[in-house]
């Protein structure tokens, strides 16, 4: 059976199933090589092709032609397999001849657009295609594609290091030879197979008409003035990055601090976006933690709210890793290096949504303080029950 089942970079992917229909293999239309072999129930089909796939088989002559094309093009693909260059100059030259760079990113659409636009101006000969996914969905998709041998991302941008630590063999080791701007990062921001591109500080969004004294520290979250008027991320359903935020508060203030938050919370949220909207509407006095980007549009529209970064700064990292088996390894290295350049950092930071971890000053991108508290989602994942129990919620 033959049918179009997926699209990526405007290239169709085809599947050929055995006569029982229980085993199907994906074929790349240009490379002509098997991409992945999956059980038939997991093969996704476009609705208009499903009836044909269920009711007809390919004629023997047509199937033979498809398989012959596959064999010929597979040899061409093997001959043209991308090889990482020797040094950044060679890497840059090779990147121009590679397939479009595929990036999976958990950053916002606005950030992704800003980075790719700036990158396109610096490297107009290197094409980039970005797919935005939450870190959890990104991790699952990349793992599934990589484990089955399917074509996946050349480079990923995520907010926790789980995939790099659990499956380090999926990612290339990085050095200043391939990514020269790694030399500008603080030592704590560079690991063997990934690095911190920027950090995103957690903020408190508050309504100026509802709060007399603006919050300046995280301890202000338990102010008696806020009892029943604040909304907090629900620890019962929060992602590991949010649980790490709560873990840092518990480390610094003790478990009773989280219990007090639980006692006086007037509302729990799963997403900070609707929580910030409630604050803007005056239904709540404050919402935390959140990202500054979620408040900007409302502030620009005249809502009486402000987003502040309390002391000490608590932030989660935006991490970049490069696939060991990507089709465009050279382009991935060039992109990673650009993100760490002054131009790339300015594009990433936008309206001061992020902080740079470079060891020098960059106009338009504030530097993270030396005493910044960085989220550790892996530790929070392992100690999730302890954090949750500290809230003493029913």
N, C-alpha and C positions, 0 to 999 in steps of 0.2 A: 504494500500500500504506500502511496506517495502523497504527501500533502504539505502545505506550508504551515509551519506551526509557530514560528517566532520571527520577530524582526529586530535587528540591531544595526544601527548605522545605515539604514535603508538597504540592507542586504538580507534577502530571505534565507531562512535555514530550512532544509528539507529533511524529511524523515522517511526511512524505508523500514518496513516491518516484515517479519517473517510470515509465513502462511498461516500460522496459528494466531497471529496478531498479538502474541504475548510479549514479544521482544521487538523493540524499535531502536534504530540507530539514527542519530542526527548527522546530517551532512552539510558542510559549508558549501554554498553554491559556487564560490570562486575557487577556494582552495581545494574543494572536492574531497576533503578528508573527513573521516568520522570525528564528530565532536564529542558525542557521548552516547552511551547505550543505557537506556532506561526501560523499566517495566512499562508496558503499554498504558496502565491506568494513570501514569504520571505524564503522559504525552499530552500537551495542550494543543488543541486544534482550533482554527478559526471556524465559527459556526457555518459559514457557507461551504466549507470543505468537508464537514463531518458526514453528511449523507453519502458523498462519493467515497469516503474512506471506509464507510461501513458496508457499502453495497457493491463496490467494484474492486477488481485487482488490476494492476498494470499488466498490459499485454507483454508476453515474454520478450518480444523484440525491443519494446520500450525500456523494460527493466534492464536488459542487457546493455543497451546504449547508455543508460544512466550509470551502471556499474563500470563500464569502460571509461566513461568520462571521469569518474571518481578515481580510477587507478592512475590515469594520465596526470590529472591535476594534483593528486597526492604527491607524485614524484616532484612536480614543480614546486609544491609547497615546501617539501623537505629541503630542496635545493636553495630556497630563498628564506629559510628560517632566520629570524633576526638574531644577530650576535651583538652583545654589548661591546661598545667601543673601548679603546684603550686610552683613558684620559678624557677630560671633559670636551676638549676640542673635537676629538674623533667622535665622541658620543653625540655632539650637536650635529655634526655632518651626517651621521647615520640616521639620526632622528627624522631628518627631512625626507627620507626615502621609506619610512615605515608607514604601516597602516595608521589610520586615525587613532589617537590615544583615547582609550576608554577609561573614564574615571567614575567610580562610585563614591558619592559624597553625602555625608550626613549634615553638611552645612546648609544654610538657608538658600533658597533660589537666588536671592539678591546677592549673597556672598559668592555663590558659584558663578553667577553672571559677571560680577566685578572681576574675579580672578581670571576667568577665561578671556574676558575682553582685554584686560591688561596683558595677559600672556600672548594673545593674538597680535597685539601691537609690537611686542618684543620679538616674537617668533612667528611671522605670518605664514611660513611654509609648513608649520606643524598644526594639523587639525586636532581638535579636542571634542569629544562627545561626553557629556556629563549626565549621569542618572542620579537623581536625588532619592535617598532612602533614609529612614531612621537607622540609627546604629544597629539596633537589634535586627531589623529586616535586612540591612546590608550584610551583616555578619552571616545570617542564615543563607542568603542568596549566594554570597561569595563561597561559603563553605560547600554548599550543594554543587555549584558549578565546578569548583576546583576538585572536589572529591571524585566527580564523575568524568573529569577530563574535558568538560565543556569550556567553550570560550568564555572568559570572564573579564573582570576589570584588570587593567594594567597597573592602576594605582587606586588606593582607597584612602578616604578621609573619614575618620571615626572619632568618637569621643571617649572610648575606653580601650585599653590595651589587650583585652581578652583574647582576641583572635591572633595577635602577634605572639602571645605567650603560650597559648594552648597548641598552636600549630606553627611554630617558627619556620618549619621547612617550606611553608607556602610563600615565604617572603624573602627577598634578596637582602643580604647583608649590605650595609651602606658605609661609605667612607668619603672623606673629603676629595678623593681622587675622582669619584663619580658625581658627587654633590658638593662642590667647593664651598658653598655658603654654610655648610654644617659648621665650619670653623668659627662662625659668628654666634652660634648658639651657646647658651650656658651648658656646662657639662651635664647637669641634671636633666637636660632636655633631649639628650641623644642616647638611644639604645642601639643594640646591634642591628635590628631590622626595622626600626621605625624612629620617628623623631616628633617633637612637639612643634607644630607649625605656629600656633598662637594659643593663648588661653582665653577662655570666656568667663568673666567674673559673674558670680551670682549677684543679683540686685534685689533690693526691696522697692516695690512700687507702692506709693502712698498717695492718698487724696489730700491735697493741701487744705481743703475746707473741713476735713474731718479730724485732722491731727494738729494739735497746737504746737508740739515740739517735734520737728523732723527727726527721724531715726538716724543715728550716725554710727552705731555699733550693732552687732548681732544681738547683744544683750538687751537691746531695746525691744526685741520681739516679745519679751515677757513683761513689758510695762503694764501696770494696772490699767492705764488709760485705754489699752487695746483689748481688754477682756471682752470676748464675744463680738469683736468688730474686725478681726483679722482672718484671713484665709491662708491656709498653708497646704503645701503639697501632701497628699494623702500617703503616708508611709506604707499603707497596706497594699497599694498598687503601684508605687513609684519604681522607676528604673533604678539600676544600681548607681548611676551617677548622682541622682537625688539622694539616695540612701547614704552615699558617701558624704554629701553635704551635711546631713544630720549626724553622721558619725563624727565629723570634725567638730561640730557643735558639742557633742557629747564628750569628746576627748578634752575639750578646752573648758567646759563648764559643768561636767558631771551629768549623770543620767537624769537627775531631777530637773534639769533644764528642759529636756524633751518632755518629761511628764507635765511640766507647767505649760508648755506649748499646747500639749494635748488637752489640758484642762480648760484653757481659755480660748481655744480656736472657735470661731463662730462659723466656720465653713471649711470644708476640705475640697481640694481640687485635684483632678487627674491631669489637667492641662492648664498651664499658667495663662494661656490666651484668654479664655472666658473669665478667669479670675481677675485679670487686669481690666477687662471690660466692666466687671461689676464695680471695681474700685473707681473707674472713670465715671460710672453712673451714680456714684455715691451710695451704693448698696453696702459697700464695705469700706473700711478705712485704709486697709493695707493688704497686700498679697506678697508672699515670699515662699521659696526663692523663685526667681525668674531670670529671664534674659532681657537686657535692655532693648533689644530689637523688637520685643513684643509690645513695648510701650510707646515707641517713637511715633508711629502713625497717629495714635490717639493724642499725644502731646502736640503734634503739629496741627491737629484738627481743633485744638483749643481746650481739650479736656484738662481739668484742674489737677493734674497728676504730675508726679516727678518720680524718676527712677534713680536711686542712689546706690553706690557701692560701699557698703559699711566696712568698718575695720573689725578684725583683720580681713584682708581680701581673701575670699574663698573662690576658687575658680576650677573649672574642668578643662582639660586640655583638648585641643583638636590635633589628632595624631595622623601622620601620613606614613604609609608603607607601600612598597612596590612589589608586585607579584613576581614570584620566581619563574612562572611559566607564561607571563604576558606576551602578547604578540608585538608589543612596541616598547621594549625595555629602555631603549635610548631616549625616546620621547618622554617616558615616565621620569627618567633621571633629570632631563632638562626642565620638566614641569616642576618637579620637587625643588630643584635648585632655584627656580624663579620664585616660587612661593616664599622662600627664605630671603630673597633679595629685598632691597629697600622698596622697589616698586611693587613687588609682590606683597610685602607686608602692609604697605599703605592700602592696596586694593582689598586685602583681607580685612583689615581693621575697620574700613568704612568710617562711620560716624562714631568712632571710639567704642565700637561694640566689643572689641577684643583688646588684648594686651600682648605685646611682643615679648618673646623670651630671648631675643638677641641681646648680646652684651654691649650694644652701643645704642645711641639715641636715634630715633627715626621720627621725622616730622609726620604728624598725622596718625601715629600709632603709639599710644602710651606704653611705657615699659612696665612690665610686671614688677611689683616691689620685691625686694630680696626675701622678705619674710612671707611671701604669698603661700597660702595653704592650697595645695593642689589635691583635687579629688583622687581617690584610690578606689575605683569601682570594684576591682577584684577583691580587695579586702572587705569592702562593704557587702559584696555578694556572699562571701564566706561567713560573715558575722551578721547577716540580715536579721535573724531571729532576735539576737541580743539588742539590736537597734530598735526593732519594732516593739519589743517588750518594755523598753524604757518609756515608751509613750503611755503604757498602761491603758490601752484602748480596748473596748469590748469587741 
